[in-house]
Amino acid sequence: MRVLIVEDEHQLADAVARGLRREGMAVDVAYDGLAGHEKATITQYDVIVLDRDLPGMSGDEMCRQLAAEETLTRVIMLTASSGVADRVAGLSLGADDYLAKPFAFAELVARIRALGRRATPAAPPLLTAGNVALDPARRVVERAGRPVQLTRKEFGVLEVLLGADGAVVSSEELLERVWDENADPFTTTVRVTMMTLRKKLGDPPLIHTVVGAGYRLVA
């Protein structure tokens, strides 16, 4: 899942980003509304965590513009006020959810995951190919009933490949979906991750390289 945090409190934004990355999400951060809007127009995010009170461009205005563009991106607004009128105002701008500060991080994660499921077409509870099964909710992988221990990035790559249902997925798309804007497109990050994932999945090999195009998973 690709998430954008737009929050001018640097410590809060960075702490939330670190926590979400530990949850296996690809996270970008913007510290003002103008930068946040620019990122949102360039990258297709599943969820944007948006503070209402921002410099440059207010969270309200950014939310209004995103709603007008009718993107699939879901927005959860953050605010220091927990009043009913403020919640109604935020939702009326086009936000999908609303969370008052201070908030419990576990609740934020749960809400982001719920919104992420609404941002993309419904996926089956289990992603399978041959004797490989991936459970996105429990974040576990098995092959022929044997548990396979994967890193967050390996899990993300396998989830994207399984979701593609045999279609070719490029290295660029994997970087877009599993990593974040800090990933260098000229590194061997994807190739190295693919190599360790193949090794952990074992034989017979499931992930095939399509020269000049990317990778696909064939059961």
N, C-alpha and C positions, 0 to 999 in steps of 0.2 A: 504494500500500500504506500502511495506517495502522498506526503503531508506537507503543507506549508504553514508555518507559524508566523503570524504578523503581530508583533508585540514590541513596544518600545522600551519596556523594562528588560534590559539586556540579561540580567542575571536570571530572571524568570524564564525568558525565552530560551536561553541556553540550557537551563536545567530541564525544562520540558522536552527540548529536542534530544538531550542525552537519554532521558527516560524512554521516549518513544523509540529511539534507535535500539535500545535494549529490548524493546518489545518486537523488534524485527521490522520496523517501518523505515522507509527512506524519507528523511526529513530535511527540508530547506527552511531557512530563517530569514525574515526581513524585519528591520527595526523601525520602519515607518511605512505609511500607507502608500506612498508613491512607489517605493521599491517593491512592496508587496503586490501592488496591482501590476507592475511590470513583469514580475515573476509569474503571476497567475495568467497573464496573456501569452507568455512564451511556453509554459509547461502545463500539461494537463494533470492537475492534482485530483486525487480522490476526495480529500478533505482539506479545508482551510480553517485553521484555528485563528480567529480574528478578534483582536482587541478593539473595542469601540472607540476609545479615546487615543487617537494616534496623531502624530505630527505629519505634515506633508499633505496627506489625504486622510480624512477621518475614516474610521472603520465603517460608519454608516454609509458614507458615499461609496466606498469600495464595495460594500455589500450590495448597494443599489445598482452599481454598474455590472457586477457579476450576475445579478438576477436578470438584468435587462439583456445580457448576452445569452441567457438560457443555456448555460453550460451544465454538464452533468456533475460538476464539482459541488460538493456539499459544504455548507458553512456552519461552524459553531462559533457563536460570538461570546466573548468574555467581557465582563464589566465589573467595576467595583460596586455597582449598585444592584441590589437584589429585589427592588420594588417591582410590583406587578406591572405598573405602567411602563417601566423600562424594558421588561421582558416582552411585553406586547409590542412596544415600539421596535425592538430589535427584530422580532419575528415578522412584523409587517413590512420590513425592508427587504425581506427575502431570505433571511437566515433560516436554517433548518433546525437549529437547536441553540440553546442559550445557557450559559453557565456563569454563576456569580463568583467573584473572587472574595476570599480565598476558597480554593476548591481542593478536593481530594484527588490526587493524581490517578488513583485507580478508577475513579468515576470518569475522569476525562478520557482515559484509555477506553473504557467501556463505551462511552458515547461516540468516540471517534470510530471504533470498530463498527458500531451500529450504523453510523452514517456512511462508512465505507461500503457496507453491504448494499446500501441504497444507491450508491454512486455508480455501481457496475451491475451488469445483468446478474441475476441470481445464479449462484454456483451451487452445484450439488454438495451435500454435506461431506462427501468423500470424493477426491479426485483420484481416478484410477487409470492405469494402463498396464495391461498384462497382469503380472503378479505384484505390481507396485501400487500401494495405496497411500495417499497423503490426506491427513485430516487437518484442514486449516484452523478449525476451532481449538482442537487440542494440541496442535502444532507437533504432531507425531507422524513419522513415516515408517512404513513396513514394506519389506519385500519377501514374498512367500511366507508371510507370518512372522518374519524375523525383524525386530526393530532395527532401524538404521539411524544412527546418531549423526545429525547434520548441524553445521553452524547456521546462523541466521541467514547469511547470504546464500549458502548452498540450498537451504530450505526455500528461500525466495525464488531462486533460479528454477528449481524443480517445480515449484507451484506454477510459475509462468509457463513452463514447457508443457506441463500437464493440462493447463487451461487452454493452451493453443490447439489441443486435440489433433496433433500430428502435423500442424502447419509449421512452416519454418519461422523461427524467431531470430532476429538479427542481434548482434552484439550490442548495437546502439539501443535497441529496444530493451534489452536486459539491463543495460546501464540506467536507462530512463526509469524502469519499473522497480528495480531492486536496490540500486545505489541512490545517490543524490547528486546535486549540482557540483559537489566537490570532487566527484570521480573524474579522473583524467581519461578521456576517450582514447588516448594513444598508449595507454598502459596495457599490460597483459592481464589485468585484473580478471576479466571475464574468462579468458582462456585458462588461467590457473585455477579459478574456482570450478570451472567445468571439469578440469582434470581430476581434482580431488573428489568431486561429486560422482564422477564415473567410477572412480576407484571404490568409493564407499558403497555404491549400489551393486557392484560386483558383476559377475558374468551370468548369462550372456549380456553384452552391452545393449543399453536401451537408447542412449543419446548419440545421434549421428551428426557428424559435421557435414554441412552442405557448403562446399567450397564457394567462396565469394558471396555467400548469402547469410549463413548463420548456423543455427542448430535446430534439430527437431527430435522429438521423442517418438520412437517407433517400438511398439510392444512386440 
